[in-house]
Amino acid sequence: EGSDKSELRLDKRSISDKSMQHVIKELSKSDAQKTLRRLEMRHNKMGPLCALLLSKWMRPECNLELLNLWNNSLSDKGVRALALALPAAHRLRVLNVGSNAISDAGVDALAGNDVTH
């Protein structure tokens, strides 16, 4: 966990679809959607369901400035789910999805060229 309520580090926690439900539940209990600025979730096992849950949590409004999902199990389907939340993430300046199994189609979805499921 980060040093204050504006940063949360959940790196290397083996977060997968099932455990992500618990993470989202805890984030939803707090005012994290308004106060959290940095969410670090590198080196986990986040698949499409994790991305969908995170996307739903980020809407209708999110104040994240940095979302780091480097080296997870994200695919095109997962980043398409994340792309749906991007219009609500007005402050997001850094979205790191490197070292994931994302093709050009996933990149296009993040760029706003294709946000279909």
N, C-alpha and C positions, 0 to 999 in steps of 0.2 A: 504494500500500500504506500502511497505517496506521503509526503510530509504534511500536507494539508488537505482540506476537503475539495480543492480544485484539481487534484491530481490523484489518479488511481492506477496503480501498477499491478497487473495480474499476469505478469510474464511467467512462463514455464510452470503453469499450474495444471497442465493436462486438461484444460477446459474443452469439453466436447458438447454435443447437442444436449445431452441430459443435464450436465452440470451448468450449462449456460442458462437454463430455465431458472436455476437458483440464483445465479448472478443477477439476472434481470429482475427477479422478484425483490432482491435486496436493494438494487438501484432504484426500483420503483417506490420502495418504502421511504426512501430519503428524498431530499430535494436535489438529488444529483443531476437531474435533467437541467436544472437551472444553474447549479454551482460548479459542476464538473467541467473543467476546461481541457484536461489531458487524460485520455484513457489509453493505457499501454497494455496490450494483450498479445505480445509477441510470443512465439514458440509455444503455441497451444495446438489443439486438434479441432479447431472450429470449422465445421462444415456448413452446408447451405442453411440448415435450421438455425444454427447460431447466428448467421448473418441476418436471417429473417427476423429473429427475435430482437437483435440489436437494432435493426432498421425500424421495427415497430416502436421500440423504446425511444428512439431518437425523434419520433414524430409526436405531436404536431410541431414542437419547437425544441431545439437543442442548442446549447451554448458551447458545445465542444469546439475547440480550436485545433486539436490534434487527436487523431484516432490512428493508432499504430497496430495493425493486424499482420505484421510481417511474419512470414514462416508459419503459416497455419495450414489448414487443409481446404482453403477456399478455392472454389471453382467459378466458372462463369455464372452458374446459377446463384451462387452466394453473392457475387459482386453485383448482379442484377438486383437482388433484394436490397443491398446497400444503396444502390443508385436511387431507389425510390425514396430514401430518406434524405438525400442530398439537398433537395429544395428547402427542407426544414432546417438544415444545418447551416444557417447563414454565416456563422462565425468560423466554420471549418476551413482551415488554411492548409492543413497537412493530413492527407489520407495515405498511409503507407500500407500497401497490399503486396509488396514485393515478396519474392520467394514463395509464391502460391501458384497453383495450376490454373492460371488465367490466360485465355487466348485473346486474340484481337477482338473477338465478340464481347468479351468481358470488359475490355478496355473501352470499347465503343459505348457500352452501357454506362460506364462511369463518366464518360465524356458527354453523355446526354443524347447520344445518337440512337440508342435502343434500350428502353427500360421495360421491355416486355418479359414475361416469365417463360 
